[in-house]
Amino acid sequence: MPILAELSPLLTAFFATVLLGFVLGLEVHRYRRTNHNDLGFGSTRTITLLALSGFVLAAIDPGLRLFMAGYIIVGILSIVYYWSRLQHDEQTLLPALIMLLIYPVGALALQHNQPLLILYVVIILLMLGEKPLIRHFSDQLRDGEAITLAKFLIMVGLILPMLPNQVITPSLAVTWNQLWLAVVAVSSISYAGYLVQTYFLPQGGVILAGLLGGVYSSTAATVVLAREAQQNPQADVRPYASAVILASVMMYARLLVLIATLGHTGIAWRLLPSFLLAVLAALGFAWYLHPRKNIAAPTSDQPSTPLRHPLEFSTALIFSGLFVFFAVLTQIVITRFGSTGLHWLAFMVGFSDIDPFILSLLDGHYKVNADNIVNAILIATASNNLLKAIYAVIITRRSHMPQASAALCLVSALSLGYAWII
């Protein structure tokens, strides 16, 4: 039996407080040494004893009155210390915050919630130990990015739980919760691609821009890459042509993840062979078009037009409106024209935004079988590739881009042929 299991909970909490307080003290001491005594109070012993004092007061009085009295004293000492730093033109609040954060470690240890305690201490250590990385990230942060994150949290943590799991209308077998869950799923994947491309791999080059842009929006990535190729006549257009194809590759990956994530695993498995065939063909075309040697011109190595972040409430409302519109339209078309009408609708929808159509098709309860749904998705992706092929040729108007457009047309033909066979 492990030694810790033989100890009383109180003694285990005591040792945890001492150990974690000592580790925090070591990190504070290292921070002071690295930053020229920026934290000018105490030492490793002081930090450890501060955490231990919180433990003792919380253990003596489970009602935490003594602990709160001690917390008030620590707060007053923090204010006095901060005021003394102001007299020397040192305006950092970090030393005072460190005292207020370390004091409750003992009380948290007494709660016997080890994951929460360890997470609390780890966050403090990361905030102290990763100062250069945090400062670099903060310097690179674009204007309004915090507002963008707040919008995402509102969409996921506030709006989604509030929506009822009731159908929008009796004639439309889609609930409000399903509708917004589709919005959140699409926004999450797009936002993740945007963050990776913008902050983690900003200098990844044209090929990576096509891949990550395809996670964001393959159509938008195609337009951006085609415009960049047209505006840089001295650049080799072949990497841009390959990147346009790779953006469509990521469209298939994004759709497959979306469909599986929203619970339609049966449809995802049915789509996997056809999507895999399209992806392999597209990868072959992209490899064929890409130059075999490194490109000397630096202007061709990185697109200068950044993609805009996808988290706008107006975009979410438009997506919701399209979701409901396509759900109603699909119901009408299937009722009047059956599966043939659905396939023609899928082809026409491919020349717009296919995500709301596909998700509304999956969440609705229509009188069509799974094969018809799979065919409709394949047809929509095929016509969407045709749209991107047209964009690439019209915008770029340079050699090699027509080859990329032809490749997208061939991939579309494969999808249409697969849909016709099954």
Secondary structure as GFF3:
##gff-version 3
##sequence-region A 1 422
A	DSSP	alpha_helix	3	6	.	.	.	ID=ss1
A	DSSP	alpha_helix	9	34	.	.	.	ID=ss2
A	DSSP	alpha_helix	44	60	.	.	.	ID=ss3
A	DSSP	alpha_helix	65	86	.	.	.	ID=ss4
A	DSSP	alpha_helix	94	102	.	.	.	ID=ss5
A	DSSP	alpha_helix	105	110	.	.	.	ID=ss6
A	DSSP	alpha_helix	114	129	.	.	.	ID=ss7
A	DSSP	alpha_helix	131	140	.	.	.	ID=ss8
A	DSSP	alpha_helix	145	153	.	.	.	ID=ss9
A	DSSP	pi_helix	154	159	.	.	.	ID=ss10
A	DSSP	alpha_helix	160	162	.	.	.	ID=ss11
A	DSSP	beta_strand	167	169	.	.	.	ID=ss12
A	DSSP	beta_strand	172	175	.	.	.	ID=ss13
A	DSSP	alpha_helix	176	195	.	.	.	ID=ss14
A	DSSP	pi_helix	196	200	.	.	.	ID=ss15
A	DSSP	alpha_helix	205	231	.	.	.	ID=ss16
A	DSSP	alpha_helix	238	261	.	.	.	ID=ss17
A	DSSP	alpha_helix	265	289	.	.	.	ID=ss18
A	DSSP	three_ten_helix	298	300	.	.	.	ID=ss19
A	DSSP	alpha_helix	313	349	.	.	.	ID=ss20
A	DSSP	alpha_helix	354	363	.	.	.	ID=ss21
A	DSSP	alpha_helix	370	396	.	.	.	ID=ss22
A	DSSP	alpha_helix	401	421	.	.	.	ID=ss23
###
